[in-house]
């Protein structure tokens, strides 16, 4: 007597752990990494050991929570945003506008690294991604933006911000969403 399911193999989903996880930074341009190192040799890209255990529950699987790209200053050239770690104490969000063969850095946020859930070590608590919508609606206001935005949010909070380039002031302004 044969079972109908004899040919079906069950696959266990392997749990991803911090020790096994490696971010694929190959999508980040090498010249941008070199530029960041030249800017300040105390800056570095986050690694898996910089994130708390809840990061590895699957929500962020396959994504780089500290890198995004878009036309942030509306010049039709792809720009970049990175979360960087400074001196193993601070997390910074920078936008890098492409200017010829180089970059113009814009600091969006600087904050101390957060405590891990176990309070055993410090972790990155922010993540970023690109906002491509041009009409953003909040409870009582509608914003029309001219370029891509950078969505920033603290993984421990429900608030989400969209950082939008203000070309006349030559800086980012923050729009808050809950």
C-alpha positions in Angstrom: 0.0 0.0 0.0 1.5 3.3 -1.0 0.7 6.7 0.4 -0.5 9.5 -2.0 2.1 11.8 -0.3 5.1 9.4 -0.7 6.7 11.6 -3.3 6.3 14.9 -1.4 9.1 15.9 0.8 8.6 18.3 3.6 11.0 21.2 3.8 11.7 22.8 7.1 12.3 26.5 7.0 15.6 27.2 8.5 15.7 29.9 11.1 18.0 32.7 10.2 20.2 33.7 13.2 22.6 36.6 13.6 25.6 34.3 13.4 24.5 33.0 10.0 23.3 36.3 8.5 25.5 38.3 6.1 24.3 41.5 4.4 25.0 41.5 0.7 26.6 44.9 0.2 27.3 44.4 -3.5 24.5 46.7 -4.4 26.3 49.7 -2.7 28.7 51.3 -5.2 32.4 50.8 -4.2 33.1 54.5 -4.8 30.4 55.5 -2.3 32.0 53.2 0.3 35.4 54.7 -0.4 33.9 58.2 -0.2 32.4 57.4 3.3 35.8 56.1 4.5 37.5 59.2 3.3 34.9 61.4 5.0 35.6 59.9 8.4 37.5 56.7 9.1 35.3 56.2 12.2 32.2 55.5 10.0 31.3 52.1 8.9 28.4 50.1 7.4 26.3 48.1 9.9 26.8 44.3 10.1 24.4 41.6 11.3 25.9 41.9 14.8 24.7 45.5 15.0 21.0 44.4 14.9 18.8 43.0 17.7 17.5 39.4 17.5 14.0 40.5 16.5 15.5 41.8 13.2 16.0 38.2 12.1 12.4 37.1 12.5 11.9 37.3 8.7 10.4 40.8 8.2 13.5 42.3 6.7 14.7 39.1 5.0 16.6 39.9 1.8 16.5 43.7 2.4 19.3 46.1 3.3 17.6 48.2 6.1 20.5 50.7 6.0 20.7 51.4 2.2 18.3 52.9 -0.3 18.5 54.7 -3.6 16.3 57.2 -5.4 16.2 60.6 -7.1 16.2 62.4 -3.8 17.1 65.9 -5.1 15.0 65.8 -8.3 17.9 66.1 -10.7 17.2 62.7 -12.5 20.4 61.2 -11.1 20.2 58.3 -8.7 21.3 59.3 -5.2 21.9 57.1 -2.2 21.1 57.0 1.5 22.9 55.0 4.1 22.7 54.3 7.8 26.2 54.4 9.2 27.7 53.6 12.5 30.2 56.1 14.1 32.6 55.0 16.8 30.3 52.0 17.7 28.2 54.5 19.7 26.1 56.5 17.1 23.8 55.6 14.2 23.7 58.2 11.5 21.5 58.6 8.4 23.2 60.3 5.5 21.9 61.1 2.0 24.6 61.3 -0.7 23.7 63.3 -3.8 25.8 62.4 -6.8 27.7 65.5 -8.0 29.8 64.7 -11.0 32.4 62.1 -10.0 31.8 62.6 -6.3 29.1 63.0 -3.7 27.6 65.7 -1.5 26.7 64.3 1.9 23.7 65.5 3.9 23.3 64.4 7.5 19.6 63.6 8.1 19.8 62.1 11.6 22.3 61.3 14.3 21.3 59.3 17.4 23.0 57.0 19.9 22.7 53.3 19.2 19.8 51.8 21.1 20.0 49.1 23.8 19.2 45.6 22.7 16.2 43.9 24.1 18.4 42.0 26.5 20.3 45.2 27.4 23.5 43.3 26.6 24.8 45.4 23.7 24.0 48.4 21.5 22.1 48.0 18.3 21.0 50.0 15.2 17.3 50.8 15.7 16.6 52.8 12.4 15.9 51.5 9.0 15.4 53.4 5.7 13.7 52.8 2.4 12.8 54.9 -0.7 9.4 56.7 -1.0 8.5 57.0 -4.6 4.9 58.3 -4.2 4.5 62.0 -5.1 1.3 62.6 -3.1 1.6 61.8 0.6 -1.5 62.0 2.7 -1.6 62.4 6.5 -4.7 62.7 8.6 -5.4 66.4 7.8 -2.9 67.4 5.1 -1.8 66.3 1.7 1.8 66.8 0.6 2.9 66.9 -3.0 6.6 66.2 -3.3 8.8 66.8 -6.3 11.3 64.0 -5.7 11.7 60.6 -4.1 11.8 60.7 -0.3 13.7 58.7 2.3 11.5 56.9 4.7 13.1 56.6 8.1 11.7 54.8 11.1 12.8 53.5 14.4 12.1 49.8 14.6 10.9 50.3 18.2 8.4 53.0 17.4 5.3 53.3 15.2 6.1 56.7 13.8 7.4 56.9 10.3 9.1 59.9 8.7 9.6 60.9 5.1 12.7 63.0 4.6 12.2 65.3 1.5 14.7 67.5 -0.2 13.9 71.2 -0.1 15.8 72.6 -3.1 15.6 76.3 -2.1 16.9 75.7 1.4 19.3 72.9 0.2 18.4 70.6 3.1 16.0 67.8 4.0 12.7 68.5 5.7 11.0 65.9 7.8 7.3 64.9 7.3 5.9 62.8 10.1 3.4 59.9 9.6 1.9 57.6 12.3 
